[in-house]
């Protein structure tokens, strides 16, 4: 059709739109007369626009359901199991929100159908179709759809949340250069190739439906108009398309990207998406779509008739080959276009490769990729594989499976991923006809050059004008290879290239080493852990320590440095602690062991406070990152974004780990810069909510192996840095000058936590709060140290708040040390706080048998409380002094002091103090042999403690009640008391009562003639007491000695000692099982 004829079509078409439907056939008869071709063309356009007639020229407000801000869901509102975080955007189909999936703890995007659309079944069907179509696709460049959901009449589509900007926003920011434009187009086409392969056509490719992450990864969105190539009839398909577009007011934006057959409402195939993709590429290259018009009708006519201006007439920098390829993709006739997205993708890849080569030649640069000539392992490497036998076997079996194509070894630097990969490759090389290739990627920075590095390693020359992927396919199609891709983390965006390569090479496999995953559907992660190391709470022998891989590695490396070195009783504890302090990291242990040439293990241990200066000197033929511990961690740090680096540095303030909520509080309190709305807009990110921002950073650092997830007491999810990593992070934090602010925020947070927990430690939820404080004990220690050095009065407040943690969990020596240091500061602390430190210090000294020090402290506490006139404090000081008199067997003095305390408790309605006093009177009665009175007094104390649900007191009084019942021959009553006392103590993590309760079980066993069990209980109770430095009270000692003497007499010394030693080695679980054999 000529230009003149097209102009005539356009004029008749526009005039027909203004004619009522009933009069339109008569108008067409008159306007077209006998020209059937002219009439057919006009009617085709009219049919395409029929469903949208009333919307074509209407104002946007009438056709777009934009979402009234007043009707938007608010932050914190919950739909189904999703909590709204913030509003992202509104459009014709509804509103999109950033939300948190409360079940899985991840952020998601929710697309919610507007109220106006709820009654429209077609709209809901479109939502369901989007979910069904896109959720079936699994590709890095396709938005992941998690599902379609509804809640109380609200229909929502749940997808992954992509941080970044739309391609429309990118185009508006400024020119897109040729390599960038082609790179984006390639990722779009890679997504479409996957969709087409699954029988799905997108049909709505446009810049608004393309997201670009900050790292350059492209995501294709909105498969809501997606069409199955086998399930939808053409006429239904066209009708649905136009109805959806017209009803949502989107036709003006979509029309520019429609294919001619789409505009004519003709049957579609995958070539329609090729046309739309070419339109998008054209717009990126020129800044304007190829088909424009003042009205929607004009745009559609342009799509059908007009030929776009040649690319090079707009931008002379565009290569001629690219202009030719885009022109072919924009052919009006589908048969003139590329046959598939893959065909167009291959042509664009070849152009992009040529551009890169020309750039490299122009700059005089040639990528240098060092590649080892052999995979043979050195002796040093074999030593470093100690403890990795099971992992080598696991990986070998994994890579032999037909369904496994890609395995990624993840872990922090220094865990030995590279050596492990080499060992696996050596075992598997004969399984692959094409052999094995070790591809070192540490010097490669451009993800697009990964395939070139593989080709270079294999000695396959690249052919000018031929895509590298095609060259590799041609060379290796019939020769499957095992590719070891080492240090993939700095080119993590090469994922799509690796996926394409494996798709083209059936039988070939990839074993990658990386500090984070590629996130491909075919990928299998294998986390490489540090080597096992001993617990320093034990006191193992040389033979026992040699069961730990880290100790064996240290010994092997130490002997290589000093052939005279041997593990011995004198140095084994130091070696064990070195392995613990170095988190079992093979590289760190090897470098430490090498120092045995001039230092003893004890001297090495003493220098670990400056570990980065000590742990150097790896083999000179290794990369820097494998020669020093600092280099290994610095490699990971340098790959982080600026935001990740900032968060990583600040998280070093946490000792022993943290929860996401504590990280948020401390980091925000330290002045961290959370992205503003303006910054988010400029960076194409929508993660500005501080909770989400911190959570994203923690997730990213965990993905990059710089944080280790763990489960704390009570099942709480926590994260921590390995000590070596934390020391590095702390060092770089200090360099920024912000360390003091972070430490202050950290201390403030844990003081507030401890003071919040304090009143709960005597109430129903004491177990939960004690577990939380124990989880944070290392952080509390760090806060105590910082406040002691900077704010001594705050340190005193913190110590006063955690006094029950020290006593209940058996941190007796530690609590005494902190208390002594706080009192030595002689700071001007309030009397109420000073009294608390004095009494807890006195209590802990009493528990450890230092009665002289305890007397001094309780005396002073009585003076302080008397000065303040606080009767509650006075009564507790009196109870402390009474306890000391009781332990000295001065029962009259003890009873007199307790009676004074009881009087004060009654005056102040202090039932808690009254129960404590009654319990002490029960102890005195037991010591005097009046067990019936002891049961009455202890029982009354127990009754009051039960009213408070004070579990520590309940456990202690039950134990005392059981001991009195035992003395009266009420053995079943005694067992009942011991059983409940033990279960309560274990719930709390209580140590002192647990130790005493097992003496109770020992006495019961002896009484029933189970002397072997009784001897074991005596050993286990001794172990528990010794572990916390507890000194039993007189009545407790008499009770223990009585049953032990009976057991010794029954078994004889040798047999008793053997069973006693066996008891020393029991675990708590084993001892509990022994109570009810």
Secondary structure, DSSP 8 states (H G I E B T S, - for coil): --HHHHHHHHHHHHHHHTS-HHHHHHHHHHHHTT-HHHHHHHHHHHHHHGGGGGGTTS-HHHH-----GGGS--TT-EETTEEEEEEEEEETTEEEEEEEETTTTEEEEEEEE-HHHHT-HHHHHHHHHHHHHHHT---TTB--EEEEEEETTEEEEEEE---EEEHHHHHHHS---HHHHHHHHHHHHHHHHHHHHTTEE----SGGGEEEETTS-EEE---TT-EETTTS-HHHHHHHHHHHHHHTT-HHHHHTT--HHHHTT----THHHHHHHHHHHHHHHHSS-S---SSHHHHHHHHHH-----HHHH-TTS-HHHHHHHHHHT-SSGGGS-SSHHHHHHHHHHHHHHHHHHHHHHHT--------S-----HHHHHHTTT-HHHHHHHHHHHHSTT--EEEEE--TTS-HHHHHHHHHHHHGGG-TT-EEEEE-TT---GGGHHHHHHHHHT----TTS-HHHHHHHHHTTS--EEEEE--GGGGGGHHHHHHHHHHSTT-EEEEEESS----TTEEEEE--------TTS---HHHHTTSHHHHHHHHHHHHH-TT----TTTHHHHHHHHHHTTT-HHHHHHHHHGGGTS-HHHHHHGGGGHHHHS----TTS-GGGT-HHHHHHHHHHTS-HHHHHHHHHHTT-SS-B-HHHHHHHHHHTT-----HHHHHHHT----SHHHHHHHHHHHHHHTTSSEEEE-GGG-EEEE--HHHHHHHHHHHHHHT-HHHHHHHHHHHHHHHHHHHHGGGGSTTHHHHHHHHHHTHHHHHHHHHHHHHH-HHHHHHHHHHTHHHHHHTT-HHHHHHHHHHHHHT-----HHHHHHHHHHHHHHHHHTT-HHHHHHHHHHHHHHHHHHT-HHHHHHHHHHHHHHHHHTT-HHHHHHHHHHHHHHHHHTT-HHHHHHHHHHHHHHHHHTT-HHHHHHHHHHHHHHHHHHT-HHHHHHHHHHHHHHHHHTT-HHHHHHHHHHHHHHHHHHT-SHHHHHHHHHHHHHHHHTT-HHHHHHHHHHHHHHHHHHT----HHHHHHHHHHHHHHHHHH-HHHHHHHHHHHHT--HHHHHHHHT-
